[in-house]
Amino acid sequence: DRGNYHQVPWHKVLSVGEVEPFANDSKKERQIMTYAASHNLARPDRPGCLAVGVSPCSYQIVWSDPSGGYASEAVDWERKKGELLLSFVYSLYIPSASCTAVDPTITLVDPTTSSSPRWNILFKGNVYEECRISFVGEPHSRQTVIFRHDSDGSVLMIKDQYTDKRRRFKESDLYEKLDGVAGWVTVVDSGDVGVVVGSGKLAREKKRLIMNSGGEALSKAKSVKTFLMSMYDILEAHRYAVMKKQVMHRDISHRNILVNPFGITDTIPEGPIFVNAILNSQSKAQPTALICDLDNGCVYRGVENSAEIKEQLKSRTGTPMFIARAVEAGQLQSSIKFSPMPLISDATVAEKYSKSYQGEVMRTFRDEGETYHGSRMNMSKWMARHDEIQRKAWFYHQPRHDVESVGWCIIAFILRAQPKEPGDVEDSLEELHKSWEILSGPVRLGLFTWPRQQWERALHPKLGFLGDFLLRLGGQMEPEYGFLDPPPPEDHLHEAFQRLLLNQIHSMTEDIELNTDKLRTLPEVKRRDTRDTATPFGVSVGQGEFFHIVNGLILIYLL
C-alpha cells in the first residue's frame, strides 16, 4: 500500500472496470476500451476481455478481442436499473458461449507470482514450459504475441497471432516456400491453435509458428559497421527470396529486422551470399541479420499473369514511417529526379563482388549514356502524371518498395544512433528534431532536398561522416521508377543500395561502437495512424507493467 495506489500485475486481472465520478462521462467508453485492449495484450491465455464503465448517470459494458472492440449502449440507472450489470458479473464466472474468453493451450506457470509471469504452451502434443513474452503487437488486429522458450541451451521462438480467415497468403505457407533459406528466421513447426474469435468478415483464427532462430532488435546493433553489414545482408536475403523463391515481404520495418542472430546454420552453397563472404573472399558466410514476420507477405512472381495477386498488391500494406511512399499513397509518385546506378568505388572490392556473384548480370551492370538503372523516361507516361486514376492504375507493390522501406530503416537508425563513447563533443538535437518531424509526417520527400551538410548536422557529431552516405541513399530512394521504360530489373534498387553500403563499409578505416541502451532524444511529435512495436521506434505493452488502481475510482476483478 503506497498511499491511495495499489499495484496489481496484469496476469492476476480477469476483468477491468472504471468508475467515472463526474456526470460528464463522454470519455468513459474510450477509456474502458483502452483498458480492455491492454488486458488482451497482457493475457495471451484470454483473447477476449469483458469490461465495464460506470458513472453517476449510466453504465456501459464493452467487449474487446482481436476482431475489434464492441460496446453496449449507455444504460441509464433509472431506466433499466442493473440487469445488464448483473449479467456482466455472472459472465465473469460462467462465460457466454458466444464469446471466446480462453485459449486452453496457454496456461500460467504460477498465477500467484507478482513477478513477470511465465507461460506453458501446448502445441501438437508437446508442452513448451516456462515461456516468457518477448513481444506483443496491436490488440485489435492480429494480436501478435511472441514467446521465448529456453531449454537445454537451445532457444525456440513461438509466435501466436489471429489472422483474417479470408487471407490469400498464409505466413506458414510462405515460410515453407522459402524452405529454410539463409537470412530469414527458420520455422520448424506451424499450425492452427483451434481458437476463433469474431464472426463473418471479422472472424479471426489463431495460428502458431515455432522458430528455432531469431535475434535482437535492430537498436542492439553494436557498431556502425555491424549495422551497415546487417543492412547489406537484409537486402541480400530479401533479394534472394524475391528472385529465387518468389516471396516478397511487403512490411519491412525496424521490428522485422533482427541483429546478433542465434540459431542459424551454415549457409547452403546455392543460398544468398552475404557481406562477410565478399569482404573476406569466402565461398559462403553466416548472415549478420535476419528478416522475420511474413504476416503481410505474398507470392510475387507471376504477378503479370494473375489479376488476383496484382489486385492484392494494390493494397496499402506497411508500417508508417517505413512504408514506401507509393504504397502509402496507392499510386505512382511524381518525382523524376533520377540518379544513375552507383559504382563500387574500390577496384579490389568490385572484383571480389563480381566474383562472388558470378553470372548475375545486375552485379556488374553500368549505366550508359542517359539511362537510369538501364532504362529511360517514358515521356507519354510522365505527361499523364496529373491523372490520379491513371497513376493508381499503374501502381502495384513491387520489390523496390520493400527496398525503399529498408532505406527508411537505415535513415531512422542512423539519425538516432549515438556512440558508446560520445566524448566531449556537443550533440545539438535541433536538426535531428527537424528530420524526425519530417520522417514522422505525411511528406517525407522533404528529406531528399537536404544538402550533405544538413544531413551531417542532423547526426551525432561523431557520426557526421555518414551524411554523404545518406545523401546518396536518398538520391536512389527519391525517384518514381514507375515512369521508366522498359521497367528496370526487379532487383535494381537492391543493387544500388548494396553498392552504396559496400562503399561505405570499405571506406571506414575505424569502426565506432554504438550505445545499444540509449538512443538520441526525440521531440514530441503527433503520432499518425501507427502500429505498436517492441522497438525503441514504437510503443509496446510489456509484461513488466502494472495496472495502477486508484482507490474508489477503478474496479478490478481478481482471479
N, C-alpha and C positions, 0 to 999 in steps of 0.2 A: 504494500500500500504506500503510494507516494502522493500524499495529498488527496486530490479528487480523481486520480488516474490509476487504472489497473492495466496491466499488460496481460493479454491472453493470446497465446500462439494461434495462428490461423488453423492449424490442424486439429485444434480442440473445439473448433466452432462448427456447429451443424447448420445454423441459420443466423441471419442478422436482421436487425430492425433499427429504426431510428425514430425518436420522438422529437418532433419539431414543436418547441414550446410556444411559438407565436401563431397567431391566427392566419397570417400570410404564409401559406405553405406551398407556394408555387414551385419551389425548387425540390420539394420532397421526393417526387418520382425520380428525378435525375440523380439525386444523391443516393437514394437507396439502391438504384440500379447500378451505380458505381460500386457500392459495397458488394452487391451480389456478384458482379463480374469479377471483382477481386477474389472473392471466395472461389469462383470457378477455377481461377489460375492456381490458387494455393492448395486446392484439394483435388488432385488428379483422380482420386477414387470416387469423386462426386461431380460428375459433369454438369449437373443441374443444381440450382440453388433457389429455394423459395424464401422470400424475404418480405418484410412488412415495414411500412412507413406510417407513422401516427402523428396527428396534430390535434389541437383543440376542436377543429372543425370536422375532420374526417380521418379515415384511414384508407390505405391502399395496399394491395398485395401485388408483388412482382415476381416473375419467374425469369431466370437467366440460364441459358445453356448455349452451346456453340452455334445453334441455329439463329440465335438472337435474344433480345430482351422483350418481355411481354408484361404489360401492366393492366390491372383491373381499373375500372373507373374509381374515382374517389368516392368512397361510401360515406354519406353523411350519418353522423352518430344518431341524430334524432329520427331519421327516415327509416333506416334499416337496422339500427342498433348493431349487434355484434355477431350475427350469424356467420358471415364470411370470415370474421376473425377467429371464431371458434373452429371453423373448418380448417383454417391455416394451422392452428395449434395441433389439431387432430392429425393433419397430414405429416407433421414432424415425426410422429410416432408410427403412423401407418401411411406411407407414401401412396399417392394416387397411382393406379396402374397406367394412367395416360402420360405420366411424366417419368423420364429416365433419371433417377436420382443417384444411382450407384453403379459403379463399374466393379463387378465382383473379382476381376483379375488383379486388382491393385489393393493391397491392404497395408495399414500402418504396422511397422515393426513394434513400436511401443507407443500406444495412444496417450500414455501419461507423461511422456517426456516434455520438458519445456525447452529443449534444445532443438536444433534443426532436425526435422523428422527423417527417418529412413523408411523405405517402402519395399515390400516384397511384391514381385511381379510374376504372375503365372502366364505362361505362353506355350501352347502346344505341348503341355505336359511337363514342361521344365519350370522350376521356380528360381528366379533370379533374386537373391536375398540381399538385403541391406543396400538397396539402390538409393542414391541421392539425386535430387533435381539439380541440373546444371543450366537449364534454360526454360523459360516459359514465353509463349507468344501472346497473341491477342485473344481476348475471351470470346468475342462474337465473330467467329470465323472458324479457323481450323483448331483453335485452342491447343496449339502445339506444346507438348512438354517433352523435354529430353532428359533422360536419366543417365547417370554414370554407374556402372556396375564393376567393382573391382573384386577379382577372385584369383588367388594363386599367382599373383604377379601379372595377370592379363587384365585388359580393360575392354569392356563392351559398352557401347552407347546405345540406348534404347529410345527410339523416337515414337511417340504416340501423337496422333492427330485425327481430327474429324474432317473427312473430306466430302465434298459435294458428290452425291451419288450419280449425278449426271455428267461427271467429268470425263472428258475424252481420253486423256492420258493419265495413267496411274504411275505414281512415283516408283513403286516397286518394279513395274514393267520396264521403266526407263533405265533403272539400275541394272536390271537383267540384260538389257540391250547393250549397256556399257561393258558388261562381262568382266568386271573387276579391273578395268583399265587403270593404270597408274595415274596419280594426280587427283583422283576422286576418292571419297570415302568408300569403303567396301561394305556392302550389305551381305550378311551371311544368312539371314532369315527374314521373312516378312509374311504378313497375312492379316486377315480380318480378326478383330477382337470380339465381335458379336454384340456390340453396343450401337444402337441407332438413336439419334435424337432428332426432334423435329419431324415434320411430315410434308408430303407433297414436294414442291420445288425447294422447300427449305430443309429437307431431310439431309442429315449428315451421318456417315457411318465411320466408326473408329477403325483406323488402320495402325499397324505396328511394324516398325523396321528395327532390326538388330544389326548393328555395325561393329566391326572389330578394329576400326581405325578412326582416328579423329585428331584433334589438335586444340590449340588455344585460340582465343580471339585475336583478330588482326592487331589490336593495340598492344599485344605482347611481343611483337617483332623486336628483336633485341638490338638491332643496329640498322643504320641506313642501308648498308649494302645487303644485309639479310632481307630487309623489306623489299628492295628493288629486285633481288633474285626471286623472292616469293612471287612478286607480280609477274615476272617473266614466266615462271612455272605455271601459274594460274592460267595465263594466256595460252601456254603450250597445251595444257590439259584440256582446256575448252576447245581449242583449235582442233585437236585430235578427235575429240568427241563429235564435233560437227562434221569434219571431213571424212572420218573413217567409220564412225558409229552412227551417224545421222541423228544425234541427240543435241538439242540446244537447251540451255539453262533458263533464260528469259527473266531472271530476277537476281542478277549479280549485285551484291551489296557487301558491306563490311561484315554482316552476320553470316554470309555464305562462304567466307574465306577463312581457313584455319591455318595458323602457322605453328611452328615447333611440333610437327606431326608425330603421332605414335601409331604403332600397329601396321606400318607399311612394309610390304615385302619388296624383294628385288624387282627392279623394273624389267619387264619382259623385253627381249631384243626388238620386237616389232612395235612396241609401245611408244609413247611420247619420249622425245629426247630433251632432257631438262638442262638447265643452265650450267650446272656443275660439269656435265659431260662435255660441254663446249669449252668452258674455261680451263678444264683440266685435261682436255684431249682424251676423254674416256669414251668407251663404246656405249656406256649407259651410266646412269646416276639416279639416286633417290630424289624425289621431288622435295622441295623446301616448303611446300604448302599444299593444301588440299582444298578442293571445291566440295561443298555439301549442299543439301536441300534442293531436290528437284521437284518441289511442290508445284511449281508453275512450268516445269519443263515440258518439252514436246519432241516428237519426231519431226525432224526438219526436212530431210531430203525428200524429193518427190513433191515438194510444195507446188511446183508449177503445174502438176497434173492432178492435184487434189483440191477441189473447191472447198471441201470441208476444213482441211488443215489451214488453207490460206485464210479462210474466214476467221478461224480461231486466232490466227497470228495478227489479226487487226485489233484484237482486244488490248486494253490498257493493262499491262502487267509489269510490275516492278515496285521498287521501294523509293518513295520520294527522296530527293537529293541525289540518288544514284541512278534513277531511271533515265534512259536515253530521252533526249528532248522530243524526237519524233514520235516515240512510243507514248510519251506523256500526252502529246497533242493529238495523236492518232492520225497524223498527216505529215507529209514531207515538210521539212523546214526550208527557209528561204535563203540561207547563207550560201554563197558560191565562192567564198574566199579559199580556194584550193591551194594546197602545197604538194609538191612532188613527193614521191616515195623517198624517205630518208636513206642515206647510205651509211654503212658501217664504217666509222672513221678510221679505225686502225686496220692496216692490211693483214696483220697476223690474225687478229680476231675474225676478220672477214673470211680468211681462208679456213680457219677452224669451223666457222659457222657453215660454210658451203659444204665442207667435207662431212660434217655431222648429219646434214640433211640432203645428202647426195641424191639427185634425181628429182627433187622437189623444185619445180620451176620458180615459184614465188621467192624462194630463198636467195636466188641470185638476180632477181628482177631489178631493172633500172628503167626509170622513165626516160623517154627520148623526145626531143622537140617540145611540143606544147601539151604533152599528155600528163595526166594526173592519175597515178596508180594504174597506168596503162590505158586510160580512157580519156575522152574529150567531152566537153559540154554539149548536151543536146539542146540546141537553142530553141527549137519549137516547143519542147517540153518546158524550158525555162520561161518562155513567153506566156505560158498558161499558168504561171505560179500564183496569180491572183485568183484563180478559180479554186475555191476551197473544196468544192465537191470533187474536182479532179485530183487535187493533192491528197485527199482522203482515199480516193480510189487507187492511187499509185502506191499507197503505203501498205506494208505489212512488216512484222517483226523479223529482222534478219540478223545473222551473226554479228555484223558490225555494230548493232545496237547493244549487244552484250559487251562488246569491247569498249564502247563508249562508257558503259557502266563501270567497267574496270578503271577507266580514266578518272571518273568522278571519285572512285575509292582512293586512287593514288593522290589526287589533289587534296581530298579531305584529310587523309592521313598525314601528308607532309605539312599541311598548314598547322595541324595541332601538335605535331611531334616536337619534342624538346630533348636535348642531350641529357644523358645521365649525369654528366659533369658540366653544368651550364657555364661555370666560370663566373667572372665578374662583369660580363657584358650586360648591358641594359636591354631587356626584352620589351620593346614597345608593342603593345597589342592593338594599336589603332587600325593598322592596315589589315591585321588578322580579322578584326571585328567587321570591317568593311567587306572583306572577302566572304566571311561566313554569312553575312546578311544576304549577299548575292546568291551564294550557294544554297541557302535555305529558302530563297524566294522563288517567284514564278518565272523569272527571266535570267537564267544562268549564263546566257550568251555574253552578258556584260563582262565576265571574267576574261573572255578571249580578246577583249580590247586592251587589256593591261600590257604595258611595256615590261621588259625584263626587270627594270629597276623597281617597279611597283611590286612584282612578284617577290623580289628579294626582300623588300621591306615588310612584306606580309609574313615572312618566315622567321623562325628564331634566328638571331644573328649568326649563330654557328652553322646554320643550315642554309644560309643565303645563297650558297653556290648552286643550290638546286633550282633557283629561279629560272635559269636558262632552260633547264630540262622541262619545267612546267610550261614555259612559253612554247617550246617546240611541240610538246604533247598537245597543248591546246590547239596549235595550228593543224594538227591531224584530226582533232575531235570536232572542230568548228563546222566544216562544210557539210552540205547535204549531198551525199554521194548518189542519191537517187536521181540527180539530174545529169549523171554521166552516162555516156553511151560509147561502146557497149558497157553493161554493168561490170564493174571490177570483179575479180575473183572473190569468192565468198570469204576467203581468209586474208583479204588485202589489208584490213586495218589491224589484224593480229600482227602481220608482218611489219607494218610501220611502227607499232608500239614496241615490239620485241627488239627491233633495231635500235630504237631510242634508248631502251633500257640497257641493252648491251653497251652502247656508247657511254652511258652514264656510269655503269658499273666499272668499266675498264678505266675510265678517267680518274677514278678515286684512288689516289695513292695511299690514303689512310681511311680506315673505317671509323665511324662515330657511333659509340654505344648510345642507346636511347633509354629514356626513363619510361619503363613499362608500367609504372604505378600511377603516374600523374601526367596528364596532358595539359597543354596550354589552355588558359581560361577563355571560355566563350562568352559572348554577350547574351543577354536575354533577348531572344527573338520569338516572334509569334509563330507558333507551330502550325504548319499546314496539316492536311489530312495525312497522317503518318501511321505506320505500324510500330508496335512496341518491339524493341530489340533488346538483346542482352549484351550489347557492346557499349562502350563509352559514348557512342554517337547516337544513342537512343535510350528508351526507358524500358525497364523491366521490373516486374514484381517478383521479389526474391523470397525464398522460404525463410530467410532470417528475419523478415519483417514481422511486426506485431500489429494487431488491430488495437488502437487506443480507444478505450471505453470511458466516456465521461459520465460520472455518476449522475443518474437521474435523466440522462439525455439519450443514451443509446442502450437498447436492449440486446442481449446476446443469449442465445440458447446453446448451452454447452453439452457435448457428448458425455 
